[in-house]
Structure formats: structure tokens, C-alpha cells
Amino acid sequence: MKQIKIGLLGFGTVGQAVYKLLTENAENIAERTGFLPVIEKVLVRDLKKKRSLSIDSKLLTTDPKDILENKEISIVCELMGGIKPAEEYILSALERGKVVVTANKALLSEKGEKVFSLVNERRLYLGFEASVGGGIPIIKTMKEALVGNKIKRIVGIVNGTTNYILTQMLEKGMDFAKALRLAQEKGFAEADPSLDLKGIDSAHKLSLLASLAFNFFIPFDRVYVEGIDKIELIDLEFARQFGYVIKLLAIAKEDKGKYEIMVHPALIPEKHILTSVRFNYNAFYIQGDFVGDILLYGLGAGGAPTASAVGE
């Protein structure tokens, strides 16, 4: 069976999960695609760092050229995060005609116009399913399944950290600080959770979804952003008294050629389907002109769900 050689840029939580998926499920992938995935090289910062996942040290490198300039590697997975040097590496791989797969929502929403222009001009392939929604196939749904529809509206709970915190506050009566600490202990929140709490992570994701929905690039800085960092327990209790639940929503909608793209805490009626999205789960409520209303739901964060999306 023909092998397809892959280079991983980054070996953190997501990188290790991708490595595990591609090695443990290699035969299953080969049966479905006709190609056996083989990890050729993995870019790391420190060769001597102790890692929880066992990997052959011969696969590790600190030199990106060992992946980007390796003619045997045809697929490059960028799993580093951040803007620099990820942008440089992605553009370098694309310019060499390699298939690129990335989970980097921040890069694509802030610098995506340059990246997507190169992809379109040269008819290259950039996979970014893992950048939004973890294991939920929202990008594939937007690009393929709903391509015949005009998307009128997307309403999403797209950040597992904030949804987990709000769930604990509402259901357990925790104050914000205690719910945040619990999220960090469970591994659902970073040591510095500011990107999640301020809504920036959600806005990065919405930038990409709205661009797909409305057929033109909508950069991150055009998205209105408000997070949950000012929400207090009393806010959720008052909302419940009036029959509402507070969720951090990512909303993109079109009306007569005008567009609203925004992330903010919102009141949802208790009987609405999105109120049942609890803890670190995500959901996307999409309205198309022909398909009507549909809902995609699942784990929206974490190494394993994201690795699943990279594997797509």
C-alpha cells in the first residue's frame, strides 16, 4: 500500500493527540483512503524534554527545514498555535506545494486573507477543520453539505471553557472565580484564560465561520467582541427568574445585504435547544434558505476531538 508521509509542526497537547491518532488508527485510515499515514518528522522546541507520550527520538527535530524542505513529506500539520512563526511555516509549506492542515484559528482569522489568497491562486489545499468546533465537522458542513444554501444565520456556543464556567455557576451556584478555578483544575481552561473569558477565542472562530457563510473574508478585527469576564452569579439568577439562561454566543446573520458579526453574552429562553448545551460542549445552530434550521453538537475542545478534526 502506498505511504503518505506527514510532518508535524508542534508536539503539545494537540500534536501528541494527532500523533497518537495517526499511529494507532493508521490501518483504519489506510483501509478508508488507500494511503498509509506515516509520521516522518516532528518539530519540537527541546529534544531533551520529557514527554508523556513515547516517540522515537529519531523523528524529532528542532529545525523546521527538516519538514518544510523535505520532498518526501507531502502533508504538513501545523499544531503550534500563535501567529509567529506559524504563518511563515504555513506559507513556506504551501509555496512548496504541500498539503497543509492547521488548527490555528487565530492565525487564519487575523492573517487568513494572505493565506487563503495563496491557496486559491495556486489551487492548493488548506485543511482547517480543527480550527473551529473541535471534533464537530462544522467547516466541512459549511463548505460542502450546505454549499447550495444561502446561510441566513449562525448562532453558536463555540467556546468550551466559558460554557463550562457558566454551567457551573448556573447549576451549582458557584461564583465566577470558583467556577474558573474548577475549569482550570479539570483542564478545560488555560493557566491564562483571558482569550476565552474575553470572547477573543470565540471571535476568531466566528470570523472563519462567517467568512464561509457569506462568501467573503471577514477578519477578526471586524467582529464585535464581549466576553463573560464581567458576568456575576446574580446575573444568572436574575435571568433564570425571568425564564432565561445566559450563554456566550457567537452570532453571524445577514439581512438584505447587511451583516452582523458579534460575540457577547446573551439571554436565551429556557426552552431553547441551545440551553441544553452544557459544560465543555459546543453547538452550532445554522439557518439556510433551503435546508431550514439544523444543529451540530459535540465536544468542541481538547486534544482528542481536535486530533479527530485534523485527521479529516
N, C-alpha and C positions, 0 to 999 in steps of 0.2 A: 504494500500500500504506500502511496506517495506521502512523504512527510511535508509538513509545513512548519518552518522554523520561526520562532517567536522571541522577541526581546522585550523584557520588562524594564521600564524606567521607574524605579522605586520599589521598595520592598517593605513597606509599612503594613498596616492592618489590611488594607485593600490588596496591596501587592502580594502579600503572603496568601490571602484567600484566593486570588486569581491563580497563583502557582499551584495551590492545592487542588483547585477545580480542574485545571488543565492536565495535571498529572494523574489524579485519581479517576477522572472521568474521560481519560484520553481515548480508550477503546470505544466508549459510548459515542463520543464526538465523531470518531472515525467512521463508525457504522452509519451515522446520520449524514455526514458530509462527504465521505470518501477521502478525507485527509486526516492523517495522524498528527495532532499538535505536539511539537517538541520545543521545550524551553531551551534556547541556545545560550542566552546571556541575560544576566540580571544586574542592573545598575544599582549600586548601594553607595552610601557615604563612607562607611567604615567597614573594611574587610574583616576586622577582628571582633566586631560587635557580636555579643552572644544573642542568638535568636531562638525563639521558642519553637520555630519550625525548622526541621532538619533539611539542609540543602547541600548539595555537593559544592565545595568551595571553588572548584574549577569553573563553575557557572557565574561566579560573582566577579564584578569589575567595578572600578571607580572611574573609568574612562568612558564617557558616552559614545565616543567614536567606535568603540568595540561593538556597539549596536547600530548606530546611525550609518556607519560606513561599511558595515558587514553585508556583503552582497548576498549571502546565504539567508539572511533574515528578511522575510517578506512582510511580517506583521510586527508593528511596534505598539506596545501598550504603555501609554503614559499614565502613571499612577502616583505621581509625585505631589500634585496639587500646587497651588500658588501660580503666580504669573511668570516669574523668572526663576529658573531658566527654562521652565516648561514650554513657553511659547517658542523659544529658539529651537528646542529639540523637536517639537511637533512640526514646525515649518521645515526644518532640515530633513526630517524623515519623509515628509510629503514631496519635497523637491526632488528627492531620490526615487520617487515613485512607489514608496512603501505604503501599505495599508496602515492607517493609524486608528487606534481605539483609545479613547480617553474618558476619564470620569471627572474631568476638570471643568466644572460649571462656571467657576469664577473667571477662568481664562476665556472661555467661549463667550460669556456674556459681556465681558469687558473688551476683549480683543478679537472677538469672533468674526467681525466683518472682514478683516485681513485674511484670517484662516479660511473662512468659507469661500472667499473670492478665489483663492488659490485652488481650492478643491474644485470649484465649478469651472474655472478657466481650463484646467488641465484634466478634467473629468477623473479626478482621483476619488478615493473612498476614505471618509472620516466617520468612524462609528462613535457616537456619543450617547448611546442608550443609558449608560451608567451614570451620566451627569445629573439626571433627574429621576427621582422616584425609586431609587434602589433597584429592587427586583421587579418592580411593576413595569411592564413594557409600554410605557406611555409614549416614548419617542417613536417607536415602530408603529404604534396605533395612529399617531398623528400623521406620520409620513406615508403610511401605506393603507391601513384599513379605512381611514377617513378621508383619503385623498379626493374622493368625489364629492365631499361635502364642503359647504361654506360654514366655517365654525363661527357661531354667534357668541358663544360664551364658554369660558373655562373658569370653574371655581374649584380651588384645590386646597387641601391640607397637605403641605409639601415639606414640612419640617418635623421630624420625629421628636427632636429634643423639646421644642416648645409645646407640642401636643401632649407629650408625657407630663410635663410640668403642669399644664392646665388641667389635665385629667386628675392628677394627684390633688391639686388644690380644690377642685370641684367635688370629687368623690370622697376624699379623706379629710377635708377641712384643713389641709396644710397651708402655712403661709408660703409666700414665694421663695424665700431664702431656703427653707427646709426642703421644698419640692425640688429646687435646683440642686441642692447637695445630694439628695437621693438619686437624681438623674445622673450626676457625676459618679456616684458610687456604683450604679448599675452599668456604667459605660455608655450611657445614652447622651451624655454631654461632655464636651471637652473641658480641660482644665481652665481654658479661657473660652467661655461660651458666648462671647459678645456677638459674633457673626450670626448665631442662631437667635439670640434673645432680641437683637435689634432688627431682625427681619431681613438682614442682608443676604443670608443663605437662601431664603425663600425668594427674594427678588432676583438673585442670579438665576434660579431655576425658572421663574416666571418669564424672564427675558427670553429664554430659549423657547419655552412653550408658546409664548405669544408670537414670536417670530415665525414659528412653524404654522401656527393657526392663521395668521393674517398675511403670510407670504412676503414679508419684508423684514429686514433685520431691525430689532428693537433693542438697543443697548441698555445695559444695566442702569446707566445714569438717567434714563428716561422713565424709570419705574418709580412711582411714589412708594415710599417705604416708611412703615411704622411698626415697631416690634411690640413685645409683651413686657418689656422691662419696667413699665410703669403700671402694670396690672396688679391689683391687690386682691386679697381674698374677698373683701367686702364687695368688690365689683362683681365677682362671680355670684355671690349670694344674692345681691340685688337683682341681677339678671334672671336668676332662677325663680325668684318670687314673681316675676312677670312672664314666666314661661319661656325663657330664652337661655341659651348656652353661649359662652364666649369661646370662639376659636380664632386662631391666627389664620386668615385666609389669603390666598393668592388669587387675584381676580383679573381676568382679561376679558373684555367684552367689546363688541362692535355694534354701533347703531348708526345707520345711514352714513357710513363712511367716517364716523368719528370713533376714536378708540380710547378706552380707559384701561390702564395697566397699573395695578396697585396691590400692595401688600399691607394689611392692617388687621388689628383685632376687630372682630365683627360679632354682632348678635345673630344667632341662628335659632329659629323656633325649635323647641324641644323635640318635636315630631319629625323634623327634617332628617333625611338619611345621613347627612354628614355629622350629626351629633353622636352617632353610634361609632364613629372613628375615634378610638381611644388609644391611650398610651403612645408607643412609638410607631404607630401605623400611619400610613399616608393614604389619601384618596383623591381622585380626580373626577369631578363632575363636569361632563362635557355636553354641550348642546350644539348639534349640527342641524342644518336646514332640512336634510332628508332623513338622517338616522334618528333624529329626536334627541332624547336625553339618555346618556349612558354613564356608568360609574365604573372606574377601575380602582381596586383596593388591594393593599398588601403592605408588607414591610418596606419602609422607604429609606432605611439606612442600615449601616453595619457592613462588615466585611463580606459575609456570605451572600446577602442579597445583591450587593454591588458587584461582586465577582460573577454572579449569575448573569447580570446585565452585560458585563464585559464579555462573557462567553458567547453572547448572542451575536 
